[in-house]
């Protein structure tokens, strides 16, 4: 299993528009914005803003893979190791991922991000 990098952090916000503007004013680039979530970047590092109506995930940090096969192999390995993970799903922005929890209950995501 080879992680590309720790790629993003996802936080919950009350107002997507207001929060996206705040982080843009800090110098981040808005990459994607929908009614229930937004994604900003500072270089290669990302910040996902999740609205109260976003029901796909909660606060988490995301590990990035640039090879989908490696992400799918990691999924199978974690399942074999007894780690509780969600199914792999396709995102609206062309990425794919699954979510899990570490032994302390912190959320993580394994994200395939095409080049």
Residue frames as a rotation matrix with the C-alpha (Angstrom) as fourth column:
UNK 1
0.588 0.809 0.000 0.00
0.809 -0.588 0.000 0.00
0.000 0.000 -1.000 0.00
UNK 2
-0.576 -0.818 -0.006 1.56
0.815 -0.574 0.072 3.29
-0.062 0.036 0.997 -1.09
UNK 3
0.519 0.729 -0.446 -0.09
0.701 -0.662 -0.266 6.55
-0.489 -0.175 -0.855 -0.09
UNK 4
0.206 -0.393 0.896 0.65
0.735 -0.542 -0.407 9.53
0.646 0.742 0.177 -2.32
UNK 5
-0.820 -0.428 0.380 0.16
0.077 -0.741 -0.667 12.05
0.567 -0.518 0.640 0.48
UNK 6
-0.345 0.737 -0.581 -2.12
0.800 -0.092 -0.592 13.28
-0.490 -0.670 -0.558 3.23
UNK 7
-0.662 -0.030 0.749 -4.16
0.694 -0.403 0.597 15.36
0.284 0.915 0.287 0.83
UNK 8
-0.360 0.584 0.727 -7.03
-0.170 -0.808 0.565 17.09
0.917 0.080 0.390 2.60
UNK 9
-0.926 0.262 -0.270 -8.95
0.313 0.137 -0.940 17.79
-0.209 -0.955 -0.209 5.76
UNK 10
-0.367 0.881 0.297 -12.74
0.322 -0.179 0.930 18.01
0.873 0.437 -0.218 5.81
UNK 11
-0.959 0.084 -0.271 -14.52
0.226 -0.351 -0.909 20.26
-0.172 -0.933 0.317 8.29
UNK 12
-0.099 0.990 0.099 -18.18
0.989 0.088 0.116 21.01
0.106 0.109 -0.988 8.99
UNK 13
-0.988 -0.147 -0.047 -19.42
0.148 -0.988 -0.040 24.54
-0.041 -0.047 0.998 8.34
UNK 14
-0.293 0.934 -0.205 -22.78
0.395 -0.077 -0.916 26.24
-0.871 -0.349 -0.346 8.71
UNK 15
0.723 0.512 -0.464 -22.70
-0.120 -0.568 -0.814 28.32
-0.680 0.644 -0.350 5.50
UNK 16
0.335 -0.605 0.723 -20.84
0.837 0.543 0.066 27.04
-0.432 0.583 0.688 2.41
UNK 17
0.606 -0.042 0.794 -20.85
0.566 -0.679 -0.468 30.42
0.559 0.733 -0.388 0.65
UNK 18
0.892 -0.219 0.396 -19.56
-0.406 -0.773 0.488 32.37
0.199 -0.596 -0.778 3.65
UNK 19
0.619 -0.677 0.398 -16.92
-0.045 0.476 0.879 29.77
-0.784 -0.562 0.264 4.56
UNK 20
0.418 -0.456 0.786 -15.68
0.894 0.362 -0.265 29.36
-0.163 0.813 0.559 0.98
UNK 21
0.708 -0.122 0.695 -15.26
0.200 -0.910 -0.364 33.12
0.677 0.397 -0.620 0.72
UNK 22
0.872 -0.397 0.287 -13.41
-0.420 -0.305 0.855 33.21
-0.251 -0.866 -0.432 4.05
UNK 23
0.401 -0.753 0.522 -10.87
0.334 0.651 0.681 30.61
-0.853 -0.099 0.513 2.92
UNK 24
0.496 -0.215 0.841 -10.53
0.831 -0.162 -0.532 32.22
0.251 0.963 0.099 -0.51
UNK 25
0.855 -0.144 0.499 -9.63
-0.198 -0.979 0.056 35.46
0.480 -0.146 -0.865 1.28
UNK 26
0.671 -0.662 0.333 -6.92
-0.283 0.185 0.941 33.52
-0.685 -0.726 -0.063 3.12
UNK 27
-0.147 -0.766 -0.626 -5.41
-0.895 -0.166 0.413 32.70
-0.420 0.621 -0.661 -0.27
UNK 28
-0.493 0.017 0.870 -6.95
0.110 0.993 0.043 29.32
-0.863 0.117 -0.491 -1.09
UNK 29
-0.815 0.203 -0.542 -8.23
-0.577 -0.206 0.791 28.50
0.049 0.957 0.285 -4.58
UNK 30
0.023 0.904 0.426 -11.86
-0.609 0.351 -0.711 27.39
-0.793 -0.243 0.559 -4.95
UNK 31
-0.911 -0.403 -0.085 -11.84
-0.335 0.604 0.724 24.16
-0.240 0.688 -0.685 -6.98
UNK 32
-0.621 0.752 -0.223 -15.42
0.373 0.534 0.759 22.91
0.689 0.388 -0.612 -6.57
UNK 33
-0.899 0.422 0.118 -18.56
-0.311 -0.422 -0.852 24.30
-0.310 -0.802 0.511 -5.00
UNK 34
-0.549 0.815 -0.188 -21.98
0.351 0.429 0.833 22.75
0.759 0.391 -0.521 -4.79
UNK 35
0.238 0.741 0.628 -24.96
-0.354 -0.536 0.767 23.53
0.905 -0.404 0.135 -2.58
UNK 36
0.963 0.267 0.035 -23.83
-0.143 0.397 0.906 21.13
0.228 -0.878 0.421 0.17
UNK 37
0.551 -0.831 -0.073 -20.01
0.530 0.281 0.800 21.11
-0.645 -0.479 0.595 -0.07
UNK 38
0.910 -0.392 -0.137 -17.01
-0.376 -0.639 -0.670 22.93
0.175 0.661 -0.729 -1.45
UNK 39
0.626 -0.779 0.035 -13.38
0.723 0.596 0.350 22.06
-0.293 -0.193 0.936 -2.04
UNK 40
0.912 -0.409 -0.034 -10.47
-0.405 -0.883 -0.238 24.49
0.067 0.231 -0.971 -1.90
UNK 41
0.634 -0.767 -0.098 -6.74
0.749 0.641 -0.168 24.02
0.192 0.033 0.981 -2.41
UNK 42
0.763 -0.633 -0.126 -3.55
-0.556 -0.744 0.371 25.66
-0.329 -0.213 -0.920 -1.25
UNK 43
-0.414 -0.858 -0.304 -0.98
-0.897 0.329 0.294 24.16
-0.152 0.394 -0.906 -3.60
UNK 44
-0.581 0.154 -0.799 -1.53
-0.264 0.893 0.365 20.41
0.770 0.423 -0.478 -3.43
UNK 45
-0.940 0.203 -0.275 -3.26
0.333 0.367 -0.869 20.52
-0.075 -0.908 -0.412 -0.03
UNK 46
-0.497 0.834 0.238 -7.04
0.116 -0.208 0.971 20.55
0.860 0.511 0.006 0.15
UNK 47
-0.926 0.373 0.053 -9.82
-0.135 -0.197 -0.971 21.67
-0.352 -0.907 0.233 2.44
UNK 48
-0.583 0.813 -0.004 -13.33
0.428 0.311 0.849 20.24
0.691 0.493 -0.528 2.09
UNK 49
-0.863 0.428 0.269 -16.16
-0.496 -0.613 -0.615 22.29
-0.098 -0.664 0.741 3.56
UNK 50
-0.748 0.608 -0.266 -19.20
0.478 0.771 0.420 20.18
0.461 0.186 -0.868 4.48
UNK 51
-0.509 0.649 0.565 -22.59
-0.626 -0.730 0.275 21.79
0.591 -0.213 0.778 5.07
UNK 52
-0.538 0.379 0.753 -25.10
-0.659 0.369 -0.656 20.49
-0.526 -0.849 0.051 7.64
UNK 53
0.551 0.830 -0.087 -27.06
-0.687 0.391 -0.613 18.87
-0.475 0.398 0.785 4.78
UNK 54
-0.016 -0.622 -0.783 -24.03
-0.852 0.419 -0.316 16.96
0.524 0.661 -0.537 3.44
UNK 55
0.605 0.395 0.691 -24.66
-0.740 0.599 0.306 13.32
-0.294 -0.696 0.655 4.36
UNK 56
0.755 -0.356 -0.551 -21.84
-0.181 0.694 -0.696 11.44
0.631 0.625 0.460 2.60
UNK 57
-0.039 -0.821 -0.570 -19.19
0.731 0.365 -0.576 11.99
0.681 -0.439 0.586 5.29
UNK 58
0.947 0.209 -0.245 -18.39
0.321 -0.637 0.701 13.89
-0.010 -0.742 -0.670 8.44
UNK 59
0.638 -0.770 -0.001 -15.15
-0.765 -0.633 0.117 15.55
-0.091 -0.074 -0.993 9.53
UNK 60
0.824 -0.414 0.387 -12.15
0.381 0.910 0.163 13.53
-0.420 0.013 0.908 8.38
UNK 61
0.079 -0.827 -0.557 -8.69
-0.676 -0.455 0.580 13.62
-0.733 0.330 -0.595 6.85
UNK 62
0.926 0.376 0.036 -7.98
-0.198 0.564 -0.802 12.14
-0.321 0.735 0.597 3.44
UNK 63
-0.162 -0.947 0.276 -5.08
-0.088 0.293 0.952 10.11
-0.983 0.130 -0.131 2.10
UNK 64
0.526 0.349 -0.776 -4.58
-0.714 -0.315 -0.625 10.46
-0.462 0.883 0.083 -1.65
UNK 65
-0.062 -0.476 0.877 -3.78
0.355 0.811 0.465 7.76
-0.933 0.340 0.119 -4.20
UNK 66
-0.142 0.016 -0.990 -2.92
-0.793 -0.601 0.104 8.51
-0.593 0.799 0.098 -7.81
UNK 67
-0.805 -0.080 -0.588 -3.50
-0.435 0.753 0.493 4.88
0.404 0.653 -0.641 -8.83
UNK 68
0.120 0.963 0.240 -7.04
-0.943 0.035 0.331 3.55
0.310 -0.266 0.913 -8.46
UNK 69
0.404 -0.022 -0.915 -5.82
-0.057 0.997 -0.049 -0.07
0.913 0.072 0.401 -8.32
UNK 70
-0.679 -0.702 -0.215 -3.67
0.224 0.080 -0.971 0.76
0.699 -0.708 0.103 -5.27
UNK 71
-0.607 0.547 0.577 -6.65
-0.782 -0.541 -0.309 2.41
0.143 -0.639 0.756 -3.56
UNK 72
0.452 0.820 -0.351 -8.81
-0.746 0.563 0.356 -0.66
0.490 0.101 0.866 -4.29
UNK 73
0.034 -0.541 -0.840 -6.06
0.224 0.823 -0.522 -2.99
0.974 -0.171 0.149 -2.99
UNK 74
-0.890 -0.332 0.311 -5.80
-0.174 -0.384 -0.907 -0.93
0.421 -0.862 0.284 0.20
UNK 75
-0.090 0.955 0.282 -9.59
-0.962 -0.156 0.223 -1.24
0.257 -0.251 0.933 0.57
UNK 76
0.567 0.292 -0.770 -9.40
-0.261 0.951 0.169 -5.04
0.781 0.105 0.615 0.34
UNK 77
-0.385 -0.810 -0.443 -6.44
0.296 0.346 -0.890 -5.16
0.874 -0.474 0.106 2.75
UNK 78
-0.774 0.148 0.616 -8.18
-0.573 -0.577 -0.582 -3.00
0.269 -0.803 0.531 5.36
UNK 79
0.333 0.942 -0.044 -11.32
-0.870 0.324 0.372 -5.15
0.365 -0.086 0.927 5.12
UNK 80
0.375 -0.275 -0.885 -9.19
0.085 0.961 -0.262 -8.30
0.923 0.023 0.384 5.52
UNK 81
-0.704 -0.708 -0.061 -7.58
0.195 -0.111 -0.974 -6.71
0.683 -0.698 0.216 8.58
UNK 82
-0.226 0.723 -0.653 -11.02
0.961 0.275 -0.029 -6.18
0.159 -0.634 -0.757 10.14
UNK 83
-0.887 -0.057 -0.459 -11.15
0.157 -0.970 -0.183 -2.41
-0.435 -0.234 0.870 9.70
UNK 84
0.078 0.984 0.157 -14.71
0.757 0.044 -0.652 -1.22
-0.649 0.170 -0.741 9.19
UNK 85
-0.862 -0.347 -0.368 -14.89
0.007 -0.735 0.678 0.70
-0.506 0.582 0.636 5.91
UNK 86
0.204 0.923 -0.327 -17.68
-0.417 -0.220 -0.882 1.96
-0.886 0.317 0.340 3.67
UNK 87
0.488 -0.013 0.873 -18.11
0.706 0.593 -0.387 0.79
-0.513 0.805 0.299 0.11
UNK 88
-0.718 -0.690 -0.090 -16.07
0.446 -0.556 0.701 2.47
-0.534 0.464 0.707 -2.63
UNK 89
0.413 0.903 0.115 -18.14
0.714 -0.243 -0.656 5.17
-0.565 0.353 -0.746 -4.25
UNK 90
-0.337 -0.425 0.840 -17.78
0.889 -0.437 0.135 7.61
0.309 0.793 0.525 -7.13
UNK 91
-0.269 0.185 -0.945 -17.82
0.527 -0.793 -0.305 11.33
-0.807 -0.580 0.116 -6.30
UNK 92
0.746 0.664 0.049 -19.42
0.453 -0.453 -0.768 14.07
-0.487 0.595 -0.639 -8.38
UNK 93
0.627 -0.560 -0.541 -15.99
-0.603 -0.789 0.118 15.56
-0.493 0.252 -0.833 -9.12
UNK 94
0.633 -0.342 -0.695 -14.56
-0.549 0.435 -0.714 12.45
0.546 0.833 0.087 -10.82
UNK 95
-0.530 -0.790 0.308 -12.73
-0.779 0.310 -0.545 11.03
0.335 -0.529 -0.780 -7.81
UNK 96
0.443 0.621 -0.647 -13.56
-0.157 0.764 0.626 7.79
0.883 -0.175 0.436 -5.96
UNK 97
-0.550 -0.661 0.510 -13.06
-0.610 -0.099 -0.786 6.85
0.570 -0.744 -0.349 -2.32
UNK 98
0.292 0.623 -0.726 -14.07
0.409 0.605 0.683 4.99
0.864 -0.497 -0.078 0.78
UNK 99
0.096 -0.148 0.984 -14.21
-0.720 -0.693 -0.034 6.01
0.687 -0.706 -0.173 4.43
UNK 100
0.180 -0.050 -0.982 -13.19
0.516 0.855 0.051 4.33
0.837 -0.517 0.180 7.66
UNK 101
0.814 0.045 0.579 -12.36
-0.443 -0.595 0.670 5.01
0.375 -0.802 -0.465 11.30
UNK 102
-0.282 -0.942 -0.179 -9.09
-0.374 0.280 -0.884 4.60
0.883 -0.183 -0.431 13.16
UNK 103
-0.381 0.118 -0.917 -9.01
0.642 0.748 -0.170 2.78
0.666 -0.653 -0.361 16.54
UNK 104
-0.837 0.045 -0.546 -9.86
0.431 -0.562 -0.706 6.06
-0.338 -0.826 0.451 18.31
UNK 105
0.099 0.993 0.065 -12.88
0.775 -0.035 -0.631 6.79
-0.625 0.113 -0.773 16.11
UNK 106
-0.183 -0.217 -0.959 -11.30
-0.314 -0.911 0.266 9.47
-0.932 0.350 0.099 13.92
UNK 107
0.765 0.562 0.314 -12.62
0.142 0.329 -0.934 9.46
-0.628 0.759 0.172 10.37
UNK 108
-0.409 -0.857 -0.314 -10.32
-0.268 -0.216 0.939 8.92
-0.872 0.468 -0.141 7.39
UNK 109
0.795 0.585 -0.160 -10.79
-0.288 0.131 -0.949 8.68
-0.534 0.800 0.273 3.66
UNK 110
-0.385 -0.805 0.450 -8.75
0.292 0.357 0.887 6.84
-0.875 0.473 0.098 1.03
UNK 111
0.569 0.616 -0.545 -9.22
-0.163 -0.565 -0.809 8.92
-0.806 0.549 -0.221 -2.08
UNK 112
-0.165 -0.534 0.829 -8.31
0.867 0.322 0.380 8.10
-0.470 0.781 0.410 -5.67
UNK 113
0.488 0.204 -0.849 -7.55
-0.084 -0.957 -0.279 11.37
-0.869 0.207 -0.450 -7.42
UNK 114
0.611 -0.262 0.747 -6.87
0.770 0.416 -0.484 10.99
-0.184 0.871 0.456 -11.16
UNK 115
-0.371 -0.871 -0.323 -3.88
0.682 -0.491 0.542 12.91
-0.631 -0.019 0.776 -12.45
